[in-house]
Amino acid sequence: MIEQILSSRVVDAVKALYDADVPVSMIQLQKTKKEFEGHLSLVTFPLLRTSRKSPEQTAQEIGAWLQENEPMVSRYNAIKGFLNLTISPAFWTRLLSDIHANPDFGTCKAEADSPLVMIEYSSPNTNKPLHLGHVRNNLLGYALANIMAACGNRVVKTNIVNDRGIHICKSMLAWLKYGNGETPESSGKKGDHLVGDYYVAFDKHFRAEVKDFLEHDPEVLAITDPDPDRQAELRKAAAEAKSPLLCEAHEMLVRWEQGDPEVRALWEKMNSWVYAGFDETYRKMGVSFDKIYYESQTYLEGKEKVLEGLEKGIFYQREDGSVWADLRPEGLDEKLLLRKDGTSVYMTQDIGTAKLRFRDYPINKMIYVVGNEQNYHFQVLSILLDKLGFEWGKDLVHFSYGMVELPEGKMKSREGTVVDADDLIEQMIGTARDISRELGKQDGLSESESEDIARIVGLGALKYFILKVDARKNMLFNPKESIDFNGNTGPFIQYTYARIRSILRKAEAEGICCSLPEGLAYEPSEKEQDLIQQLADFPAVVRQAGADYSPSNIANYVYDLVKAFNQFYHDFSILNAETSEAKTFRVVLAANVAKVVRIGMGLLGIEVPERM
């Protein structure tokens, strides 16, 4: 806001002083370093070719012109080609008034012709419940969708459910063999948890079979190799191939592909259990989707599109009947699209899903929120979609994020060592409840209010801890550290918001006006000016977060704002300020800090409590 006005006026100064037109993009403004006087600094070096004068003289001339012609500039100083500008106190009051007048400050609303951005996230498998890795995926995807919408885009949030394949059949087969008709109703378990238990059970029995073959089967033991590691790998592969359980799972997959009524009925029943469980977890997590696609519906579309590409010569077929894409001209390798038996691979499914999405929506940009282990996959997908004629294919965005681990180490679904999303959420809420009671932060609240605050704080701690980290980096999630009421945490930010709301309620009770009257005779202090400048930065932070696909930009901005407010609150009284003008000004300033905190945290999908 300040930067936009000043940039325009610097352009005017260059025109007046040097009779030259320069684009606004050439004007470089940055916050003045703390050791120098001023709020914003103009970098004059890009303008020297126009001024044909030294950096110091150019800075002096532009500074003098701005002080003479722009009321916002009260003082200036030039140091080594940097023009440091001090903004007049009256402007800060006007700027705060402008911020206060906009209830949706920092965000833009989409128009009917705004770009349509589709964002895919979650992508669960129906053989297990959502875990900590899914939590990071969902939180990143949902926050990114909010940020892209706040940047003025139309947004469609989508999910692709991996509901077919050998892993699904493993859970189904294990339930048939070991389930004794168990259901979510009979067991009292969430459906996704129940199905996940049978995926673990399959792996347990499969491992036992493999171990038995490795120890006793003559054919397996007869396999030798000079390299001991290679011999162990060959024997393990042979033992796994002999597993009756795995063979049965493959047979079930073939029957599913052939549309066997019995297998399909079991598949639909167990998947319905899982979907009910997923819906409950999504609701707890506070994420949602506008459209859900299913691999069972998209893989055939993908096969059709691949065969169409084969007919057009985009792909080629090998002697065994398999279909491939030759990407060596693009510096990559050859990519399998259809196996020799005609079955599809993940790439085929993604092509089919793209076909359906392009049919359903006029997509301008497609963003896939998927872990960084799939970087190569999306590099290939982008090329293939472009070759097949999808307009957004070449420019698709893979929002690649790092893995999330716990202090105890990595997680493995098939071994049952994952951190379950539902358990994690309940743990966070329970910890928030216990800490709040210990600190006395729930005194005077009803039981329902206390529970709601525990939910808001627990989820806020989880979400903020994950979203404050640069998504591209691997991260270590420490539940205890995340719920601290001090430091760079969600509860610290939420507590500050609740404190401000308490101040505003007291101000209202005292009849202090929460708006700035015309001609308010108050000169903001340096710390108040700094706070207003931080508030004014918010729209640019939101735009940059959208351009960089970076929710962490928002998280860290909000933390810095809250930290600055707490320092201001420590140094200045609000309700006991020395004059009525100071009271009014500071109440309005506090209200707008709270507003921006609420909007910023809302973009991250994090609630803020009115009391705490």
C-alpha positions as CSV (number, residue, x, y, z in Angstrom):
1,M,0.0,0.0,0.0
2,I,2.7,2.5,1.1
3,E,5.1,1.0,-1.4
4,Q,2.5,1.4,-4.3
5,I,2.0,5.1,-3.6
6,L,5.6,5.8,-3.1
7,S,6.6,3.9,-6.2
8,S,4.2,5.9,-8.3
9,R,5.5,9.1,-6.9
10,V,9.1,8.2,-7.5
11,V,8.1,7.6,-11.2
12,D,6.7,11.2,-11.1
13,A,9.9,12.5,-9.6
14,V,12.1,10.9,-12.3
15,K,9.9,12.4,-14.9
16,A,10.0,15.9,-13.4
17,L,13.8,15.8,-12.6
18,Y,15.2,14.0,-15.6
19,D,12.4,14.2,-18.2
20,A,12.3,10.4,-18.5
21,D,9.5,7.8,-18.2
22,V,10.5,4.7,-16.2
23,P,8.2,1.7,-15.4
24,V,7.1,1.2,-11.8
25,S,8.7,-2.2,-12.0
26,M,12.1,-0.4,-12.0
27,I,11.4,1.2,-8.6
28,Q,13.0,-0.9,-5.8
29,L,11.7,-0.1,-2.3
30,Q,12.6,-2.0,0.8
31,K,12.3,-1.5,4.6
32,T,15.0,0.8,6.0
33,K,17.6,-1.0,8.0
34,K,17.3,-0.5,11.7
35,E,20.5,1.4,12.0
36,F,19.3,4.2,9.8
37,E,16.5,6.7,10.2
38,G,13.4,6.1,7.9
39,H,10.7,3.6,7.1
40,L,11.4,2.7,3.5
41,S,14.5,2.9,1.4
42,L,14.7,3.6,-2.4
43,V,17.5,1.8,-4.2
44,T,18.7,4.4,-6.7
45,F,21.2,2.2,-8.7
46,P,18.6,1.1,-11.3
47,L,17.9,4.8,-12.0
48,L,21.5,6.0,-12.5
49,R,21.4,5.4,-16.3
50,T,18.4,7.7,-16.4
51,S,19.7,10.4,-14.0
52,R,23.3,10.2,-15.3
53,K,24.4,11.3,-11.9
54,S,26.1,9.7,-8.9
55,P,24.0,7.5,-6.6
56,E,24.3,10.0,-3.8
57,Q,23.2,13.0,-5.9
58,T,20.4,11.0,-7.5
59,A,19.1,10.1,-4.0
60,Q,19.4,13.7,-2.8
61,E,17.5,15.1,-5.8
62,I,14.7,12.5,-5.7
63,G,14.4,12.9,-1.9
64,A,14.1,16.7,-2.1
65,W,11.4,16.4,-4.8
66,L,9.4,13.9,-2.8
67,Q,9.6,16.0,0.4
68,E,8.4,19.0,-1.6
69,N,5.6,17.3,-3.6
70,E,4.5,14.2,-1.6
71,P,2.9,15.0,1.9
72,M,3.5,11.4,3.0
73,V,7.2,12.0,3.0
74,S,8.3,14.1,6.1
75,R,12.1,13.6,6.0
76,Y,14.7,11.9,4.0
77,N,18.4,11.0,4.1
78,A,20.7,9.6,1.4
79,I,23.4,7.1,2.3
80,K,25.6,5.5,-0.4
81,G,22.9,5.4,-3.1
82,F,20.0,4.5,-0.7
83,L,17.3,7.1,-0.2
84,N,15.8,6.5,3.3
85,L,12.3,8.0,3.5
86,T,10.4,8.9,6.7
87,I,6.7,8.7,6.5
88,S,4.7,11.6,8.1
89,P,2.7,10.8,11.3
90,A,-0.6,12.0,9.6
91,F,-0.2,9.4,6.9
92,W,0.0,6.5,9.4
93,T,-3.3,7.6,10.9
94,R,-4.9,7.8,7.4
95,L,-3.4,4.4,6.5
96,L,-4.8,2.8,9.7
97,S,-8.2,4.3,8.9
98,D,-8.1,2.8,5.4
99,I,-7.2,-0.7,6.8
100,H,-9.9,-0.4,9.4
101,A,-12.5,0.4,6.8
102,N,-11.9,-2.9,4.9
103,P,-13.3,-5.9,6.8
104,D,-11.6,-8.3,4.3
105,F,-8.3,-6.5,4.3
106,G,-5.5,-8.3,2.4
107,T,-7.8,-10.5,0.3
108,C,-9.4,-10.2,-3.1
109,K,-12.7,-11.7,-4.3
110,A,-12.8,-13.7,-7.5
111,E,-14.8,-12.4,-10.5
112,A,-16.7,-14.5,-13.0
113,D,-13.8,-14.4,-15.4
114,S,-11.1,-14.9,-12.9
115,P,-8.6,-17.7,-13.5
116,L,-9.9,-21.1,-12.4
117,V,-7.3,-23.0,-10.2
118,M,-7.9,-26.6,-9.4
119,I,-6.0,-28.0,-6.4
120,E,-5.7,-31.7,-5.7
121,Y,-4.8,-32.9,-2.3
122,S,-5.3,-35.8,0.2
123,S,-5.3,-38.7,-2.3
124,P,-5.8,-41.5,0.3
125,N,-5.9,-45.2,-0.3
126,T,-9.0,-47.1,0.9
127,N,-7.0,-49.8,2.6
128,K,-6.0,-47.7,5.7
129,P,-6.9,-44.7,7.7
130,L,-5.4,-41.3,7.2
131,H,-2.1,-40.8,9.0
132,L,0.4,-38.0,9.9
133,G,1.6,-37.8,6.3
134,H,-1.9,-37.2,5.1
135,V,-2.4,-34.6,7.8
136,R,0.5,-32.5,6.3
137,N,-0.9,-33.0,2.8
138,N,-4.4,-32.0,3.7
139,L,-3.4,-29.0,5.7
140,L,-1.1,-27.7,3.0
141,G,-3.7,-28.3,0.2
142,Y,-6.5,-26.7,2.1
143,A,-4.4,-23.7,3.1
144,L,-3.1,-23.3,-0.4
145,A,-6.7,-23.3,-1.7
146,N,-7.7,-20.5,0.7
147,I,-4.6,-18.5,-0.3
148,M,-5.2,-18.8,-4.0
149,A,-8.9,-17.8,-3.5
150,A,-7.7,-14.8,-1.4
151,C,-5.5,-13.8,-4.4
152,G,-8.7,-13.5,-6.5
153,N,-8.8,-16.9,-8.2
154,R,-11.7,-19.1,-8.6
155,V,-10.7,-22.3,-6.8
156,V,-11.9,-25.9,-7.1
157,K,-10.6,-28.3,-4.4
158,T,-10.4,-31.9,-5.5
159,N,-9.4,-35.3,-4.1
160,I,-8.5,-38.5,-6.0
161,V,-9.2,-41.6,-4.0
162,N,-7.1,-44.6,-4.7
163,D,-9.8,-47.2,-4.3
164,R,-8.5,-50.1,-6.5
165,G,-5.4,-52.2,-6.8
166,I,-3.5,-55.0,-5.0
167,H,-3.3,-53.1,-1.7
168,I,-7.1,-52.8,-1.6
169,C,-7.4,-56.5,-2.3
170,K,-5.0,-57.4,0.5
171,S,-7.4,-55.8,3.1
172,M,-10.4,-57.5,1.5
173,L,-8.8,-60.9,1.5
174,A,-7.6,-60.6,5.1
175,W,-11.1,-59.6,6.2
176,L,-12.5,-62.7,4.4
177,K,-10.0,-65.0,6.0
178,Y,-9.7,-63.6,9.5
179,G,-12.6,-61.2,10.0
180,N,-15.4,-63.5,11.1
181,G,-17.9,-60.9,9.7
182,E,-16.6,-58.0,11.8
183,T,-18.1,-54.6,11.0
184,P,-17.7,-51.1,12.3
185,E,-21.0,-51.5,14.1
186,S,-20.1,-54.8,15.7
187,S,-16.6,-53.7,16.7
188,G,-17.2,-50.1,17.6
189,K,-14.3,-49.1,15.3
190,K,-14.3,-46.4,12.7
191,G,-14.5,-48.1,9.3
192,D,-11.2,-46.9,8.0
193,H,-9.5,-48.2,11.1
194,L,-11.2,-51.5,10.8
195,V,-10.1,-52.0,7.2
196,G,-6.6,-50.7,8.1
197,D,-6.3,-53.4,10.8
198,Y,-6.9,-56.1,8.1
199,Y,-4.2,-54.6,5.9
200,V,-1.8,-55.0,8.8
201,A,-3.1,-58.5,9.4
202,F,-2.4,-59.4,5.7
203,D,1.1,-58.3,6.0
204,K,1.6,-60.2,9.3
205,H,0.5,-63.5,7.7
206,F,2.3,-62.8,4.5
207,R,5.6,-62.2,6.3
208,A,5.1,-65.5,8.2
209,E,4.6,-67.4,4.9
210,V,7.7,-65.8,3.4
211,K,9.8,-66.6,6.5
212,D,8.7,-70.2,6.3
213,F,9.7,-70.5,2.6
214,L,13.0,-68.8,3.3
215,E,13.8,-71.3,6.1
216,H,12.4,-74.5,4.7
217,D,11.6,-74.5,1.0
218,P,14.2,-76.5,-1.0
219,E,13.8,-74.5,-4.2
220,V,14.3,-71.2,-2.4
221,L,17.3,-72.5,-0.4
222,A,18.8,-73.8,-3.7
223,I,19.2,-70.2,-5.0
224,T,22.8,-69.1,-4.7
225,D,24.8,-66.1,-5.8
226,P,28.4,-65.0,-5.1
227,D,27.2,-61.8,-3.6
228,P,25.5,-62.5,-0.2
229,D,23.2,-59.5,-0.5
230,R,22.2,-60.4,-4.0
231,Q,21.5,-64.0,-2.9
232,A,19.3,-62.7,0.0
233,E,17.3,-60.5,-2.5
234,L,16.8,-63.4,-4.9
235,R,15.7,-65.8,-2.2
236,K,13.3,-63.2,-0.8
237,A,11.7,-62.6,-4.2
238,A,11.3,-66.3,-4.8
239,A,9.8,-66.8,-1.4
240,E,7.3,-63.9,-1.9
241,A,6.3,-65.3,-5.3
242,K,5.4,-68.7,-3.6
243,S,3.2,-67.0,-1.0
244,P,-0.3,-68.5,-1.3
245,L,-1.7,-65.4,0.3
246,L,-0.2,-63.0,-2.2
247,C,-1.3,-65.3,-5.1
248,E,-4.9,-65.1,-3.7
249,A,-4.7,-61.3,-3.5
250,H,-3.6,-61.2,-7.2
251,E,-6.4,-63.5,-8.2
252,M,-8.9,-61.3,-6.3
253,L,-7.5,-58.3,-8.2
254,V,-8.1,-60.0,-11.6
255,R,-11.6,-60.9,-10.5
256,W,-12.2,-57.3,-9.6
257,E,-10.9,-56.1,-13.0
258,Q,-13.3,-58.6,-14.6
259,G,-16.2,-57.3,-12.7
260,D,-16.9,-60.4,-10.5
261,P,-20.1,-59.6,-8.6
262,E,-19.0,-61.2,-5.4
263,V,-15.6,-59.3,-5.3
264,R,-17.2,-56.0,-6.3
265,A,-19.9,-56.3,-3.6
266,L,-17.2,-56.9,-0.9
267,W,-15.2,-54.0,-2.4
268,E,-18.1,-51.6,-2.2
269,K,-19.0,-52.7,1.3
270,M,-15.5,-52.2,2.7
271,N,-14.9,-49.0,0.8
272,S,-18.2,-47.6,2.2
273,W,-16.8,-48.2,5.7
274,V,-13.6,-46.4,4.8
275,Y,-15.4,-43.4,3.3
276,A,-17.5,-42.9,6.4
277,G,-14.3,-42.9,8.4
278,F,-12.5,-40.5,6.1
279,D,-15.4,-38.1,6.2
280,E,-15.3,-38.0,10.0
281,T,-11.5,-37.3,10.0
282,Y,-11.8,-34.6,7.3
283,R,-14.5,-32.9,9.5
284,K,-12.3,-33.1,12.6
285,M,-9.4,-31.7,10.6
286,G,-11.5,-28.9,9.1
287,V,-10.8,-29.6,5.5
288,S,-13.2,-30.1,2.6
289,F,-13.4,-30.8,-1.2
290,D,-15.6,-29.5,-4.0
291,K,-15.2,-32.6,-6.1
292,I,-14.0,-36.2,-5.4
293,Y,-12.7,-38.5,-8.2
294,Y,-12.1,-42.2,-7.8
295,E,-9.4,-44.2,-9.4
296,S,-11.9,-47.0,-10.2
297,Q,-13.7,-44.5,-12.4
298,T,-10.7,-42.8,-14.0
299,Y,-8.3,-45.6,-14.9
300,L,-10.4,-46.8,-17.8
301,E,-10.6,-43.2,-19.1
302,G,-6.8,-43.2,-18.9
303,K,-6.5,-46.4,-20.8
304,E,-8.8,-44.9,-23.5
305,K,-6.7,-41.8,-23.7
306,V,-3.4,-43.8,-23.9
307,L,-4.8,-45.9,-26.7
308,E,-5.9,-42.7,-28.5
309,G,-2.3,-41.4,-28.1
310,L,-1.1,-44.7,-29.5
311,E,-3.2,-44.4,-32.6
312,K,-1.9,-40.8,-33.2
313,G,1.7,-42.0,-32.9
314,I,2.3,-40.1,-29.6
315,F,3.1,-43.4,-27.9
316,Y,4.3,-46.8,-29.2
317,Q,3.7,-50.5,-28.5
318,R,6.3,-53.1,-27.9
319,E,6.2,-56.7,-29.2
320,D,4.7,-57.9,-25.9
321,G,1.8,-55.6,-26.2
322,S,2.8,-53.0,-23.6
323,V,2.4,-49.3,-24.5
324,W,5.2,-46.8,-23.8
325,A,6.0,-43.1,-24.1
326,D,9.5,-42.3,-25.4
327,L,10.6,-39.3,-23.5
328,R,14.3,-39.5,-24.4
329,P,14.0,-36.4,-26.7
330,E,13.0,-34.5,-23.5
331,G,16.0,-35.8,-21.7
332,L,14.1,-38.4,-19.7
333,D,13.6,-42.1,-20.3
334,E,10.9,-44.4,-21.6
335,K,7.7,-44.6,-19.5
336,L,5.4,-47.6,-19.3
337,L,1.7,-46.6,-19.7
338,L,-0.1,-50.0,-20.2
339,R,1.3,-53.3,-19.1
340,K,1.5,-56.2,-21.5
341,D,-1.8,-57.6,-20.0
342,G,-3.5,-54.3,-20.7
343,T,-3.7,-53.2,-17.1
344,S,-3.0,-49.6,-16.2
345,V,-0.3,-48.0,-14.0
346,Y,-0.5,-44.8,-11.8
347,M,0.4,-42.6,-14.7
348,T,-2.5,-44.0,-16.8
349,Q,-4.9,-43.2,-13.9
350,D,-3.6,-39.6,-13.6
351,I,-4.1,-39.1,-17.4
352,G,-7.7,-40.4,-17.0
353,T,-8.4,-38.1,-14.1
354,A,-7.0,-35.2,-16.0
355,K,-9.4,-36.0,-18.9
356,L,-12.4,-36.0,-16.6
357,R,-11.3,-32.8,-14.8
358,F,-10.8,-31.0,-18.1
359,R,-14.2,-32.1,-19.2
360,D,-15.8,-31.0,-15.9
361,Y,-14.0,-27.6,-15.5
362,P,-12.4,-24.9,-17.6
363,I,-9.1,-25.3,-15.8
364,N,-6.5,-22.5,-16.1
365,K,-4.0,-23.9,-13.7
366,M,-3.7,-27.4,-12.1
367,I,-1.9,-27.8,-8.8
368,Y,-1.1,-31.3,-7.4
369,V,-0.2,-31.4,-3.7
370,V,1.9,-34.5,-3.5
371,G,5.1,-35.5,-1.7
372,N,8.5,-34.9,-3.1
373,E,9.1,-38.6,-3.8
374,Q,6.8,-38.1,-6.8
375,N,8.8,-35.3,-8.4
376,Y,9.8,-37.4,-11.4
377,H,6.2,-38.7,-11.8
378,F,4.8,-35.2,-12.2
379,Q,7.6,-34.1,-14.5
380,V,6.6,-36.9,-16.8
381,L,2.9,-36.3,-16.4
382,S,3.2,-32.7,-17.4
383,I,4.9,-33.7,-20.7
384,L,2.4,-36.4,-21.4
385,L,-0.6,-34.2,-20.8
386,D,0.9,-31.5,-23.0
387,K,1.4,-34.1,-25.8
388,L,-2.2,-35.3,-25.4
389,G,-3.5,-31.7,-25.8
390,F,-4.4,-30.6,-22.3
391,E,-3.9,-26.8,-22.3
392,W,-2.8,-26.6,-18.7
393,G,-0.6,-29.7,-18.9
394,K,2.7,-28.0,-19.7
395,D,2.2,-25.5,-16.9
396,L,0.8,-27.9,-14.2
397,V,2.3,-27.2,-10.8
398,H,3.5,-30.1,-8.6
399,F,3.3,-28.6,-5.1
400,S,6.1,-30.8,-3.8
401,Y,6.4,-31.1,-0.1
402,G,8.8,-32.9,2.2
403,M,8.1,-35.8,4.5
404,V,6.9,-35.4,8.1
405,E,8.4,-37.6,10.8
406,L,8.1,-37.9,14.6
407,P,11.0,-38.0,17.0
408,E,10.6,-41.8,17.0
409,G,11.4,-42.0,13.3
410,K,9.7,-43.1,10.1
411,M,6.2,-44.6,9.8
412,K,5.1,-47.8,7.9
413,S,1.4,-48.4,7.2
414,R,1.7,-52.1,6.5
415,E,3.5,-52.7,9.8
416,G,0.9,-50.7,11.8
417,T,3.5,-48.2,13.0
418,V,1.9,-45.1,11.5
419,V,0.7,-42.2,13.6
420,D,-3.1,-42.3,13.0
421,A,-4.6,-38.9,12.2
422,D,-7.6,-39.4,14.5
423,D,-5.4,-40.4,17.4
424,L,-3.1,-37.5,16.8
425,I,-6.0,-35.0,16.7
426,E,-7.5,-36.4,19.9
427,Q,-4.1,-36.3,21.6
428,M,-3.6,-32.7,20.6
429,I,-7.0,-31.7,21.9
430,G,-6.4,-33.6,25.1
431,T,-3.0,-32.0,25.7
432,A,-4.5,-28.5,25.0
433,R,-7.2,-29.3,27.6
434,D,-4.7,-30.4,30.2
435,I,-2.3,-27.5,29.7
436,S,-5.1,-24.9,29.7
437,R,-6.4,-26.2,33.0
438,E,-2.9,-26.2,34.5
439,L,-2.3,-22.6,33.5
440,G,-5.8,-21.6,34.7
441,K,-6.8,-20.3,31.2
442,Q,-10.2,-21.9,31.4
443,D,-11.3,-20.5,34.7
444,G,-14.8,-19.2,34.6
445,L,-15.7,-21.0,31.4
446,S,-18.5,-23.5,31.0
447,E,-17.7,-27.1,30.2
448,S,-18.8,-26.7,26.6
449,E,-16.8,-23.5,26.2
450,S,-13.7,-25.2,27.7
451,E,-14.1,-28.2,25.3
452,D,-14.5,-25.9,22.3
453,I,-11.4,-23.9,23.2
454,A,-9.4,-27.2,23.8
455,R,-10.4,-28.2,20.3
456,I,-9.5,-24.9,18.7
457,V,-6.2,-24.7,20.5
458,G,-5.2,-28.4,20.0
459,L,-6.0,-28.2,16.2
460,G,-4.4,-24.8,16.0
461,A,-1.2,-26.1,17.5
462,L,-1.1,-29.0,15.1
463,K,-1.9,-27.0,12.0
464,Y,0.3,-24.1,12.7
465,F,3.3,-26.2,13.6
466,I,3.1,-28.0,10.3
467,L,2.2,-25.0,8.1
468,K,4.9,-22.6,9.5
469,V,7.6,-24.9,8.0
470,D,8.6,-24.3,4.4
471,A,6.6,-27.1,2.6
472,R,9.6,-28.2,0.5
473,K,11.5,-29.2,3.6
474,N,11.3,-32.5,5.5
475,M,10.1,-31.8,9.0
476,L,10.0,-33.3,12.5
477,F,6.6,-32.9,14.2
478,N,7.0,-32.7,18.0
479,P,3.5,-32.6,19.6
480,K,4.8,-31.2,23.0
481,E,6.7,-28.4,21.3
482,S,3.8,-27.5,19.1
483,I,1.4,-26.8,21.9
484,D,3.6,-24.4,23.9
485,F,1.9,-21.1,24.8
486,N,5.2,-19.2,24.2
487,G,7.3,-18.9,21.1
488,N,6.4,-19.5,17.4
489,T,3.3,-21.7,18.0
490,G,-0.4,-21.6,17.2
491,P,-1.4,-21.3,20.9
492,F,0.8,-18.3,21.3
493,I,-0.9,-16.5,18.4
494,Q,-4.3,-17.7,19.5
495,Y,-3.7,-16.4,23.1
496,T,-2.7,-13.0,21.8
497,Y,-5.8,-12.8,19.7
498,A,-8.0,-13.7,22.7
499,R,-6.2,-11.1,24.8
500,I,-6.9,-8.4,22.1
501,R,-10.6,-9.4,22.0
502,S,-10.7,-9.1,25.8
503,I,-9.3,-5.6,25.5
504,L,-11.9,-4.7,22.9
505,R,-14.7,-6.0,25.0
506,K,-13.5,-3.8,27.9
507,A,-13.1,-0.8,25.6
508,E,-16.7,-1.3,24.4
509,A,-18.0,-1.5,28.0
510,E,-16.1,1.8,28.8
511,G,-17.7,3.5,25.7
512,I,-14.4,3.9,23.9
513,C,-15.0,4.4,20.2
514,C,-13.5,1.7,17.9
515,S,-13.1,3.9,14.8
516,L,-10.9,6.9,14.0
517,P,-12.7,10.2,13.9
518,E,-11.8,12.8,11.3
519,G,-9.0,15.0,12.3
520,L,-7.9,12.9,15.2
521,A,-5.1,14.9,16.9
522,Y,-2.7,12.1,17.7
523,E,0.9,11.4,16.6
524,P,1.6,7.7,16.6
525,S,4.8,6.5,18.3
526,E,7.5,4.7,16.4
527,K,6.3,1.3,17.6
528,E,2.7,2.2,16.6
529,Q,4.0,3.2,13.2
530,D,5.9,0.0,12.9
531,L,2.7,-2.0,13.7
532,I,0.7,-0.1,11.1
533,Q,3.5,-0.7,8.5
534,Q,3.3,-4.4,9.3
535,L,-0.4,-4.4,8.9
536,A,-0.1,-2.6,5.6
537,D,2.3,-5.4,4.4
538,F,-0.4,-8.1,4.7
539,P,-1.9,-7.8,1.2
540,A,1.6,-8.1,-0.4
541,V,2.3,-11.1,1.9
542,V,-0.9,-12.9,0.7
543,R,0.0,-12.2,-2.9
544,Q,3.5,-13.5,-2.5
545,A,2.3,-16.6,-0.7
546,G,0.0,-17.3,-3.7
547,A,2.8,-16.6,-6.2
548,D,5.2,-18.9,-4.3
549,Y,2.6,-21.5,-3.3
550,S,3.8,-21.0,0.3
551,P,1.4,-21.1,3.3
552,S,4.5,-20.7,5.6
553,N,4.7,-17.1,4.3
554,I,1.4,-16.4,6.0
555,A,2.2,-18.3,9.2
556,N,5.5,-16.5,9.8
557,Y,4.0,-13.1,8.9
558,V,1.2,-13.6,11.5
559,Y,3.8,-14.7,14.1
560,D,5.9,-11.6,13.5
561,L,2.9,-9.4,13.7
562,V,1.8,-10.9,17.0
563,K,5.3,-10.7,18.4
564,A,5.4,-6.9,17.5
565,F,2.0,-6.4,19.1
566,N,3.0,-8.0,22.3
567,Q,6.1,-5.8,22.5
568,F,3.9,-2.8,21.9
569,Y,1.4,-4.0,24.5
570,H,4.3,-4.4,27.0
571,D,5.5,-0.8,26.4
572,F,2.2,1.1,26.0
573,S,-1.0,1.1,27.9
574,I,-4.2,0.9,25.7
575,L,-7.2,1.3,28.0
576,N,-5.2,3.5,30.5
577,A,-3.5,5.6,27.9
578,E,-2.7,9.2,28.9
579,T,-5.3,10.9,26.5
580,S,-8.7,9.9,25.1
581,E,-7.1,10.3,21.6
582,A,-4.4,7.8,22.4
583,K,-7.0,5.4,23.8
584,T,-9.1,5.6,20.7
585,F,-6.1,5.2,18.4
586,R,-4.7,2.2,20.2
587,V,-8.0,0.5,20.5
588,V,-8.4,0.8,16.7
589,L,-4.9,-0.4,16.1
590,A,-5.4,-3.4,18.4
591,A,-8.7,-4.2,16.6
592,N,-7.0,-4.3,13.3
593,V,-4.1,-6.4,14.5
594,A,-6.8,-8.9,15.7
595,K,-8.6,-8.7,12.3
596,V,-5.4,-9.4,10.3
597,V,-4.5,-12.3,12.7
598,R,-8.0,-13.7,12.3
599,I,-7.8,-13.4,8.5
600,G,-4.3,-14.7,8.3
601,M,-4.9,-17.7,10.5
602,G,-8.2,-18.3,8.7
603,L,-6.3,-18.7,5.4
604,L,-4.3,-21.4,7.1
605,G,-7.5,-23.1,8.2
606,I,-6.9,-22.2,11.9
607,E,-9.6,-20.9,14.2
608,V,-8.9,-18.2,16.8
609,P,-10.9,-18.2,20.1
610,E,-12.7,-15.2,21.4
611,R,-11.7,-16.2,24.9
612,M,-8.9,-18.3,26.2
